[in-house]
Amino acid sequence: MTEPTVYDVVVVGAGIIGASCAHHLAQQGLKVAVLEAKAGAAEGSTGLSFASVRAQWADDLNTELSWRSISFYRDFQDRYGIDIGYRPNGYLLLIPEANWERQLQAVELQRAHGVPVEVLDIERAQEITPFDPAGIGGATWGTADGQVDPHGVTNAFLTLARGHGADVFFRAPVDGTSKVGELWTITAGERTVTGRYVVNAAGGWAGEVAGLAGLDVPVVHSRRNVYATAEGALDNYVPMTIDAATGVYMRSEGNRLLFAGAKPTEVNGYNTAVDWPWMEELLALAADRFPWLVDLPLDRKACWAGTYENTPDHDGIVGADPREPQWINACGFSGHGVIQAPEIGRLVTEQVTTGAITSIDLSKLSLARFQTGAVENSVSLVF
């Protein structure tokens, strides 16, 4: 069916990024349509994420985007009356001796952005999460970092967007695009919509969606496995904890523990089958740092796998496409999407309403960096 309305913006994707964009755009009085291939919201990377948020980064841009977004989550219930599950349970980073001085520099950068972060000695860090300190130079603790409910956030954004007149269409996989004059026509199965702008928030499928418009956006799926202990396996609460030496990370979820870590040999591509051999390798990798972990009973039925939407430098792509200014990318966040979604929605709206993003220097996230070779090697932790 062809929707008779000419939309100001057609958002492709109803994950947390697309939903945030829809909310911020509709809030400004723009007529918005959201096209989602799946049967509901947050059914891709968003809903299968580790659901943790942090403002501890080693570069200005990611720190600012994350801190603004966490502040938005913090105030969400007071502003909109919806509990989106923001819990500032803290975020513990265990840093190897070789990287400790650089981490202290990162703390100063974070504090300059207003981020509440503490520097802990080994003994204090061990009181938060038990670990073997061999090779660890120190730890940092983000007191406003913690968790959100990705499904809750996404659905809240869409509810707010609908309240401002947005239309949200599920089971609408985009399979064609064309542009005549100033209008895009997007086909999605049996549905056709027309709009002045397209926001590509299709997650790991963003490259494929862009390809339909003859554009090149380097985003690929990369599987991440999440493993779970049996319920009641651990008495004490474990906040989000990352061993930067091994890449193992964990946190409590109810009365069970979740743990994960990026597999170095993971092959890019959409795959949500749990990798059981990697679980054994991960436990072996974690054994020296967290010897208590390997003895905990596991619950295979509670484990899952999702995907990151990765770019070559593990930073997102945000802004108008250099070849097509009415095509706006908001994708490729490489595990940062849940963290940065509120601010990305605001910036995309700034692009649409003013023609440029000027409130923050977003050049590091421009698509052009891949086309000109101006890609920075990010010094931020990637998890």
C-alpha positions in Angstrom: 0.0 0.0 0.0 1.1 3.6 -0.7 0.9 6.0 2.2 -0.7 9.2 1.0 1.3 11.4 3.4 4.5 13.0 2.3 6.7 12.6 5.4 9.4 15.1 6.4 11.6 12.2 7.5 11.5 8.4 7.0 13.5 6.6 9.6 14.7 3.1 8.7 15.0 1.0 11.8 13.2 0.8 15.1 16.1 -0.1 17.3 17.2 2.4 20.0 18.9 4.8 17.6 16.0 4.9 15.1 13.5 5.3 18.0 15.5 8.2 19.5 15.7 9.9 16.1 11.9 9.4 15.7 11.2 11.0 19.1 13.5 13.9 18.7 12.3 14.6 15.1 8.6 14.3 15.9 9.1 16.5 19.0 10.1 19.3 16.7 6.8 19.0 14.8 8.2 17.1 11.8 6.0 14.4 10.2 7.9 11.1 10.8 7.5 7.5 9.5 9.5 4.6 11.0 10.0 1.5 8.9 11.1 -1.6 10.8 11.7 -5.0 9.2 10.9 -7.0 12.3 7.7 -7.6 14.1 8.5 -5.2 16.9 10.9 -2.6 18.3 14.4 -3.4 19.6 14.5 -6.9 18.1 18.0 -6.6 16.6 21.2 -5.5 18.3 19.4 -3.3 20.8 17.4 -6.0 22.4 20.3 -8.4 22.5 22.8 -6.0 24.0 24.6 -6.1 27.4 22.4 -3.1 28.3 25.2 -1.2 30.1 26.1 2.5 29.8 29.3 4.3 30.5 30.9 7.7 30.1 34.4 6.4 30.6 36.2 7.0 27.4 39.7 8.2 26.3 38.5 10.7 23.7 36.5 13.9 23.9 33.8 13.1 21.4 32.7 9.7 22.8 32.9 11.0 26.3 30.7 14.0 25.5 28.1 12.0 23.5 27.9 9.3 26.2 27.7 11.7 29.2 25.0 13.8 27.5 23.1 10.6 26.8 23.5 9.2 30.3 22.3 12.5 31.8 19.2 12.2 29.5 18.6 8.7 30.8 19.0 9.9 34.4 16.3 12.6 33.9 14.0 10.5 31.7 11.5 9.4 34.3 11.2 12.9 35.8 10.8 14.4 32.3 8.4 11.9 30.7 7.0 9.8 33.6 8.4 6.6 32.2 10.8 4.3 34.0 13.3 3.2 31.4 15.4 1.1 33.8 18.3 3.5 34.3 20.2 2.2 37.3 23.5 3.9 38.2 25.0 0.7 39.6 28.6 1.8 38.6 31.1 0.6 36.1 34.5 -0.8 37.1 37.4 -0.8 34.7 40.5 -2.8 35.6 43.5 -1.4 33.8 46.8 -3.1 33.0 50.0 -1.5 34.5 51.2 -0.6 31.0 48.1 1.5 30.3 47.6 3.0 33.7 49.2 6.4 33.1 47.1 6.7 29.9 44.0 5.8 31.9 44.7 8.6 34.4 44.9 11.0 31.6 41.6 9.7 30.4 40.1 10.3 33.8 41.2 14.0 33.7 39.5 14.3 30.2 36.3 12.7 31.6 36.2 15.0 34.6 36.7 18.0 32.3 33.4 17.0 30.7 31.7 16.8 34.0 31.7 13.0 34.3 31.8 11.6 37.9 34.6 9.1 37.9 36.8 7.9 40.7 40.3 6.5 40.7 40.6 3.4 43.0 43.5 1.5 44.4 43.5 -2.3 44.1 42.1 -3.0 47.5 39.1 -0.7 47.0 38.4 -2.2 43.6 38.5 -5.7 45.0 35.8 -4.7 47.5 33.5 -4.0 44.5 34.4 -7.1 42.4 36.8 -9.8 43.6 39.7 -10.3 41.2 43.4 -11.3 41.1 45.4 -8.1 40.8 48.4 -9.5 38.9 49.4 -7.1 36.2 46.7 -4.5 37.1 47.9 -1.0 37.6 44.7 0.4 39.1 41.0 0.8 38.5 38.5 3.5 37.7 34.9 3.6 38.8 32.1 5.5 37.0 29.5 6.3 39.6 26.8 7.4 37.1 27.5 4.5 34.8 25.3 1.4 35.0 22.4 -0.1 33.1 19.2 0.8 31.2 16.5 -1.4 29.8 17.0 -1.2 26.0 13.5 -2.5 25.2 12.1 0.0 27.7 14.0 2.9 26.3 13.2 2.1 22.6 9.5 1.6 23.3 9.4 4.8 25.3 10.9 6.8 22.5 8.4 5.3 20.0 5.5 6.0 22.4 6.6 9.6 22.7 7.1 9.9 18.9 3.6 8.5 18.3 2.3 11.1 20.7 3.7 13.8 18.4 2.1 12.2 15.3 4.8 9.8 14.1 3.7 6.6 12.2 5.5 3.4 13.1 5.3 0.4 10.7 6.5 -3.0 11.6 7.1 -6.0 9.3 8.2 -3.4 6.7 11.6 -4.5 5.4 13.1 -1.8 3.1 13.8 -3.3 -0.3 13.9 -0.3 -2.6 14.6 3.4 -2.8 14.4 6.1 -5.4 14.6 9.8 -5.5 12.9 12.3 -7.7 13.6 15.9 -7.1 13.5 16.5 -3.4 11.5 13.4 -2.5 12.6 9.9 -1.6 10.3 7.0 -2.3 11.0 4.0 0.0 9.4 0.6 -0.7 9.1 -1.8 2.2 7.4 -5.0 1.1 3.8 -4.0 0.2 4.2 -0.6 1.7 5.5 2.5 0.0 6.3 5.8 1.8 7.6 9.1 0.5 9.7 11.6 2.5 12.0 14.5 2.1 14.8 13.0 4.3 15.8 9.4 5.0 17.5 8.5 8.3 19.5 5.2 7.9 19.3 3.7 11.4 19.2 0.1 10.2 21.9 -1.1 12.5 23.9 -4.0 11.1 21.8 -3.8 7.9 22.7 -0.1 7.3 25.2 -1.0 4.6 22.6 -3.0 2.7 20.0 -0.3 3.1 22.4 2.4 1.8 23.3 0.1 -1.1 19.7 0.3 -2.3 20.3 4.0 -2.8 23.6 3.5 -4.5 25.5 4.6 -1.4 28.4 2.9 0.4 28.3 2.7 4.2 30.8 0.4 5.8 28.8 -1.3 8.5 28.9 -5.0 9.2 27.4 -7.4 11.7 29.8 -8.9 14.3 28.5 -11.5 16.7 28.8 -11.1 20.5 27.9 -13.9 22.8 26.5 -13.4 26.3 26.8 -16.3 28.8 24.9 -16.7 32.0 25.3 -18.6 35.2 22.5 -20.4 36.9 20.2 -18.4 39.1 21.5 -17.9 42.6 25.0 -19.0 41.6 26.6 -15.9 43.1 25.6 -14.3 46.4 27.2 -10.9 46.0 26.2 -8.2 43.5 28.7 -7.6 40.7 28.4 -4.3 38.9 29.6 -3.9 35.3 33.2 -4.9 35.4 35.7 -5.0 32.6 39.2 -6.5 32.7 40.9 -4.4 30.0 43.8 -6.9 29.9 41.8 -9.8 28.7 38.6 -8.1 27.4 36.4 -10.2 29.7 33.4 -8.3 31.1 30.6 -9.2 33.4 27.7 -7.9 35.5 24.9 -9.2 37.7 21.4 -9.6 36.2 19.0 -10.4 39.0 20.5 -13.2 40.9 22.6 -14.6 38.1 25.9 -13.4 36.5 26.3 -12.5 32.8 29.7 -12.5 31.2 31.1 -12.0 27.8 34.1 -11.0 25.7 34.9 -10.3 22.0 36.2 -13.3 20.1 39.3 -12.1 18.2 38.6 -14.6 15.3 34.9 -13.8 14.9 33.9 -13.7 11.3 31.7 -10.7 10.3 28.2 -11.5 9.3 24.8 -11.9 10.8 24.8 -14.8 13.3 22.9 -15.2 16.5 23.7 -18.8 17.3 25.5 -19.1 20.6 29.2 -20.0 20.2 29.7 -22.7 22.9 33.4 -23.5 22.1 34.1 -19.7 22.7 32.5 -19.9 26.1 35.1 -22.5 27.1 37.9 -20.4 25.8 36.5 -17.3 27.5 36.3 -19.1 30.8 39.9 -20.2 30.4 40.8 -16.6 29.6 39.1 -15.3 32.7 40.4 -18.0 35.1 43.5 -16.1 36.3 41.7 -12.8 36.9 38.4 -14.2 38.2 39.2 -17.7 39.5 35.8 -17.8 41.2 34.0 -17.5 37.9 35.1 -20.8 36.5 33.4 -22.7 39.3 30.0 -21.2 38.9 27.2 -23.4 37.4 26.0 -22.2 34.0 22.6 -22.0 32.5 22.8 -22.6 28.8 19.1 -21.8 28.3 19.8 -18.2 29.6 22.7 -17.5 27.2 22.3 -15.7 24.0 24.1 -14.1 21.1 23.5 -10.7 19.4 25.5 -8.6 17.0 27.4 -5.4 17.1 27.0 -3.1 14.0 30.7 -2.5 13.4 32.6 0.1 11.4 36.3 -0.3 10.6 37.3 2.1 13.4 34.5 1.1 15.9 33.0 4.5 15.9 29.5 5.4 14.6 28.6 7.2 11.4 26.4 10.2 11.9 25.4 13.0 9.5 24.4 13.7 5.9 25.9 11.4 3.2 28.5 13.4 1.2 26.9 12.3 -2.0 23.3 12.8 -0.9 22.5 15.5 1.7 19.0 14.3 2.2 20.2 10.8 3.3 21.4 10.9 6.9 23.2 8.1 8.4 22.9 7.2 12.1 24.5 3.8 12.3 27.6 1.7 13.0 27.9 2.4 16.7 29.9 -0.8 17.3 28.5 -1.5 20.7 27.9 2.2 21.7 24.4 2.6 20.4 22.5 2.0 23.7 25.0 4.3 25.4 24.7 7.2 22.9 21.2 7.0 21.5 19.6 10.0 23.1 22.3 12.4 21.9 22.4 10.9 18.4 18.7 11.5 18.1 19.2 15.1 19.0 22.0 15.6 16.6 20.2 13.9 13.7 17.3 16.3 14.3 19.7 19.2 14.3 21.0 18.0 10.9 17.4 17.9 9.5 16.1 21.1 10.9 19.2 23.3 10.3 21.0 21.6 7.5 24.2 21.0 9.6 25.4 19.8 12.9 27.2 22.7 14.6 26.5 22.2 18.3 29.4 19.7 18.6 32.3 18.8 16.3 31.1 15.5 14.8 33.7 15.3 12.1 35.2 12.2 13.7 31.9 10.4 12.9 31.5 11.6 9.3 31.2 9.0 6.6 33.8 11.0 4.7 36.5 9.8 7.0 36.4 6.4 5.3 36.4 7.9 1.8 39.3 10.3 2.4 41.4 7.9 4.6 41.2 10.3 7.6 40.3 7.5 10.0 41.6 8.0 13.5 42.8 5.0 15.5 40.5 5.4 18.5 42.2 5.1 21.9 38.8 4.4 23.5 38.1 1.1 25.1 35.9 -1.1 22.7 33.6 -3.6 24.4 
